[in-house]
Amino acid sequence: MNLVDDLIDFDQYFDEQQDESSKVRPASEFAQEVIDSFYGETSAKSWTSTGFQKVDGCFELRGSEVTLWTGINKHGKTTLLSQVMLSVMGVDKKVGLLSMEMPPHKTMAKMVKQASGVESPSIPYIHAFHKWTDSRLWILNHVGKLPTKRVKAIVVYMRKVLGIDHVVIDSLMKCGMGTDDYNAQKDFIDELCSIARDTGVSIHLVAHMKKGENERTAPGKFDVKGASELTDMVDNILIIWKNIRKADKPNDPVVAAEPDGFMRVAGQRHHPWEGSFAFWFDKGSQQFREHQHSRPTFIDLNLLQEVA
């Protein structure tokens, strides 16, 4: 794990991003890209899997896009996103976390559980895991709100200086805007989308849902707390929902076979598929599993002997 000090002067990186003059180009420069869109290799080869086989082909992670991860509080969106980012690092993609709701050591504790597949990883495994993340994971050392301009500048810094492929912002409510300041939220989303398009980085933004009458009804994209542009302007919308019925009846054998939760792909700008996936949750390892009887998996780091 690499900690990014919050005292760095990030603003200069975002200010550099504002020079629009270099974007005005002769139309002829795009000829090869147009040819590639007709006859080149499919862009899907550059997409990154979420790590779940049954999701492949329906939804993957793409560069230059902003994905909104949303759901009711405590329904597992941060935990599922952590597992997906772990899979992303497993294929040598670099990840940057602005986890402003949780201190770095707690973020890493969750992730090392998911990596090891057990509730209490051994000390050698914990050391090996942190060594493994050194070229793959950077975390902003900050808990609490940050001004929106600073958040955007950090994203640009992570992409331009550290070469990060996927940046996670957890969450929108920590990005310096009031919950009812819809104009600021709209501008923030618009600028995140611009940063993603201009730099090629994939941005993952966590947002909360409005409080409904109960948690037993699966929410939709119109239930996202905040400006309507949050769902209108992002490229992808993922809704995470916990099966409260199962949580309320742990000893019912019929209910026990039901999934623990669902991930709904509620919108993709560049892919036609929409729908839901069922998952079963292993509390000890904090892993979401694809099938009812699947056992937790682990990452064999091949580094244990070096740090034992």
Salt bridges, closest charged atoms under 4 A:
ASP6 OD2 - HIS142 ND1 3.03
ASP6 OD1 - ARG150 NE 3.48
ASP15 OD1 - LYS149 NZ 3.35
GLU20 OE1 - LYS23 NZ 2.89
GLU29 OE2 - ARG25 NH2 3.08
GLU41 OE1 - LYS45 NZ 3.91
GLU65 OE2 - ARG62 NE 2.94
ASP92 OD1 - ARG136 NH2 2.98
GLU101 OE2 - HIS208 NE2 3.47
ASP165 OD1 - ARG159 NH1 3.70
GLU191 OE1 - LYS152 NZ 2.02
ASP198 OD2 - LYS23 NZ 2.62
GLU215 OE1 - HIS75 NE2 2.64
ASP235 OD1 - ARG269 NE 3.35
ASP235 OD1 - HIS270 NE2 3.66
ASP248 OD2 - ARG216 NH2 2.28
GLU258 OE2 - ARG245 NE 2.82
ASP260 OD1 - LYS246 NZ 3.13
GLU306 OE1 - LYS131 NZ 2.92
